[in-house]
Amino acid sequence: MTLEESKEVIPMMEAMITQIEEQQNIMAEMLQEIQEKDEKLMCFQEQEERLQQLEKELSELLQILPDTEELLMLLEEKTDQIQKLTDENQQWQELHRN
């Protein structure tokens, strides 16, 4: 290669090196973005799993709820019965005093 050819080739090679460096920088930025998005995705997946777990727990609790309502109704019935018995007892006591 002659000196003249070198003078032409060297600037072209320098330009190519600059382009390669720019491409490497762009690729590094893209890699960084991909890593950030991957971290966000993993976070979303963890949140999704937690939501599914909470949904399952809520479903189980909702299945218990009708039983609780039944117990409440029974409690109200028993409370009414106790009140009636208390009233009757009071009436008997009043009758025995007289």
N, C-alpha and C positions, 0 to 999 in steps of 0.2 A: 504494500500500500504506500502510495506516495504521500508526501507532506500535504499536497493540495487535497488529495482524497481524504486524508485524516482530518483536515480542517473542515471538510463538509460532513464527514461521518460523526465526528465528536459532538457537535451541537445536536444532531439528530438523536444520538444515543442519550445525551443529557435530557433531551425532551422526552424520550421514551422512559427514562428513569423517573422523571418528574411525574409522568402519567401513571406509571406503576405505583409510585408512592401515593399519589392521589387516590388511586383505586384501592390501595391497601387501607388508607384512612377511611374511605367510604365503607369498605368491608368491615373494618373494626367498629364503625358506628352502627352498621347493620347488625353485627354480632351482639353489640351492647343492647340494642333495641330488642332483639330476639330473646336475650337472656332476661331482660326486664319483663317482657311479655310472658315468658315462661314462668317467672316467679309469680306474676299476677295470676296466671292460669292455675298454678299449684294452690295459691291462696283461695281462689274461687272453688277449686275442687274440695279443699278442706272445709270451706264454708258449706258447700253443697252436702257433704257427708254429715256435717253437724246438723244441718237443717233436716236431713232425712232421719237422723237419730231423734231429733226433737219431735218431728212429725209422728214417728213411731210411738214415742212416749206419750204424746198427746192423744193419739188414737187409743192407747191402752187406758189412759185416764178417762177418756170419754166412754169407754166400755164399762168402767166402774160406775160412772155417773148414774145410770138408771138404777143400779142397786142402792145407791145413796138416796135417790128419790123415794124408792120403796121403803127404805129404812125411815126416812123422814115421815112418810105417811103413817107407817106403823107407830112411830113415836107420837104423832099427833093423836092417833086412835087411843093409844095407851094413856096419854095425858087426859083425854076426854073421859076415859073409863075411871081413871084415878079421881078426877074431879067429881064424877057422879058418885063414886063410892064415898068420897069425903063428904059430899052433901048428904048422902043417905046416913052416914055415920053420925053426922051432926044432928040430923033429924031424930035419930034413935036416942041420942044422948038427951036431946030436949024432951022427948017423950018420957024417958026414964026419970028425969028430974021432976017432972010434973006428976 
